[in-house]
């Protein structure tokens, strides 16, 4: 399927950002999961350009978003930054994105986690707000909310994964709409 031909100019992602071999890109795998993969090769198949990715998928350049790893020198970084969209994505693990955080939310989220560390968290509630976005909030043993997601998540599993990652070993409870 992959016949490599020399590329005369760099290819661009969906944001018109140049792509080269070795770049990290955000895309969908064959199962429809959002993944981050490294570009192994810029290739052609029947005259159409595609990216040969490390996971064996080969999307067209216009179907991916270039992301920058953090830290930049990490071989398999946990977090990536999409400079055009202003979001942080990660952790990657098996390639599946478990959370998307926009830059302005990252600082407030980390501050809330640090503040919540001073209180014993009894459980974390997952809920859907009035706008239909998924959120979490950490509840202390005294019933007070000690931390919460600053912004809603489009996917309930992203909210759950972030809560599990921030509060390992704490009971996660699904709640009804706020």
C-alpha atoms as one frame of an Amber mdcrd trajectory, in Angstrom:
protein
   0.000   0.000   0.000   2.797   2.430   0.688   5.040   3.488  -2.135   7.245
   6.336  -1.052   7.979   9.136  -3.449   9.998  12.245  -2.766   7.917  15.136
  -1.533   8.793  18.464  -3.103   7.156  20.623  -0.419   6.002  20.043   3.161
   2.503  18.798   3.676   0.053  20.637   5.886  -2.393  19.486   8.532  -6.001
  20.674   8.837  -4.706  24.013  10.216  -2.244  24.528   7.328   0.707  23.748
   9.607   3.612  22.050   7.791   4.134  18.363   8.609   7.389  16.412   8.413
   8.547  12.938   9.351   8.891  12.571  13.119   6.094  15.062  13.932   3.332
  14.091  16.363  -0.241  14.340  15.047  -3.703  14.113  16.568  -6.042  11.902
  14.536  -8.537   9.016  14.705  -7.462   5.378  14.633  -9.268   2.667  12.670
 -11.626   2.083  15.629 -12.600   5.765  15.687 -10.666   6.561  18.876  -8.768
   9.846  19.083  -5.041   9.106  19.165  -1.709  10.859  18.953   0.830   9.170
  16.731   4.222   9.947  15.244   4.553  10.430  11.491   6.866   7.727  10.162
   6.723   8.687   6.515   5.175  11.096   4.035   3.963   8.796   1.274   1.778
   8.447  -1.808  -0.734   5.763  -2.733  -2.238   5.912  -6.223  -1.036   9.527
  -6.472  -2.771  10.625  -3.255  -0.640  11.800  -0.334  -0.997  10.119   3.052
   0.872   9.868   6.326   2.294   6.522   7.386   1.836   6.630  11.165   3.522
   4.530  13.834   0.242   2.703  14.613  -0.189   1.555  11.008  -2.961   4.004
  10.122  -2.465   6.227   7.093  -4.708   9.313   7.066  -4.410  12.163   4.604
  -2.518  15.199   5.954  -5.741  17.233   6.061  -7.269  14.731   8.531  -4.743
  15.380  11.318  -3.683  18.176  13.673   0.006  18.665  14.464   0.664  18.706
  18.230   3.780  19.591  20.213   4.952  17.207  22.972   5.577  18.329  26.550
   8.269  18.041  27.579   9.703  18.640  24.124  12.577  16.164  24.513  10.433
  13.246  25.759  10.458  10.107  23.633   6.860   9.292  24.662   5.504  12.463
  26.323   2.334  12.387  28.423   1.002  15.771  27.318   0.770  17.534  23.963
  -0.106  21.122  23.087  -2.121  22.124  20.047  -0.845  25.654  19.442  -3.641
  26.525  17.025  -6.506  25.255  19.197  -4.831  26.284  22.464  -5.608  22.953
  24.091  -3.503  20.424  25.978  -4.241  16.773  25.324  -3.141  13.753  27.299
  -2.158  11.510  28.904  -1.487   9.333  25.913  -0.606   5.876  27.299  -1.782
   3.475  24.580  -2.420   6.387  22.245  -5.960   7.074  23.403  -6.515  10.628
  24.554  -8.120  10.654  27.947  -8.612  14.375  28.410  -8.508  17.669  26.555
  -7.746  20.796  28.571  -7.572  24.281  27.147  -4.606  26.378  28.294  -6.581
  28.733  30.528  -8.213  25.797  32.318  -4.920  24.003  32.989  -3.665  26.545
  35.551  -6.974  26.666  37.427  -7.264  22.882  37.374  -3.789  22.405  38.845
  -4.501  25.040  41.516  -7.752  23.299  42.462  -5.981  19.957  42.758  -3.302
  21.482  45.014  -5.985  23.080  47.183  -7.991  19.856  47.340  -4.897  17.975
  48.523  -5.285  19.802  51.860  -8.732  18.219  52.382  -9.610  14.517  52.589
 -11.727  13.807  49.512 -14.551  11.375  50.225 -15.757  10.889  46.667 -15.954
  12.517  43.240 -19.277  13.216  41.566 -19.682  13.102  37.798 -22.596  15.066
  36.422 -23.999  16.701  33.307 -24.604  20.437  33.523 -27.526  22.360  32.037
 -25.570  22.896  28.802 -25.146  19.124  28.363 -21.416  19.147  29.189 -19.889
  16.536  31.486 -18.189  17.705  34.682 -16.707  16.406  37.934 -16.497  17.773
  41.460 -14.546  16.454  44.466 -16.530  16.248  47.711 -14.742  16.330  51.089
 -15.820  14.147  54.018 -17.680  17.143  55.452 -19.806  17.377  52.276 -18.125
  20.503  50.915 -17.055  20.747  47.273 -13.254  21.153  47.362 -12.484  21.014
  43.620 -14.317  20.928  40.338 -13.711  20.878  36.626 -13.406  24.452  35.416
 -15.015  23.698  32.080 -17.233  20.908  30.809 -16.061  17.942  28.773 -17.791
  16.890  25.568 -17.358  13.239  26.495 -18.367  11.696  29.852 -15.426   9.280
  29.733 -13.001  12.228  29.568 -14.490  13.705  32.743 -14.300  10.304  34.481
 -10.718   9.685  33.401  -9.572  13.093  34.626 -11.296  12.557  37.985  -9.680
   9.120  38.330  -6.281  10.522  37.442  -6.525  13.472  39.838  -8.044  11.481
  42.707  -6.665   7.919  42.432  -8.408   5.407  44.670 -11.312   7.766  45.446
 -14.843   6.539  44.766 -16.328   7.997  41.560 -20.114   8.439  41.604 -22.328
   9.082  38.607 -24.912  11.756  39.393 -27.968  13.041  37.602 -28.179  16.297
  35.655 -27.608  19.474  37.677
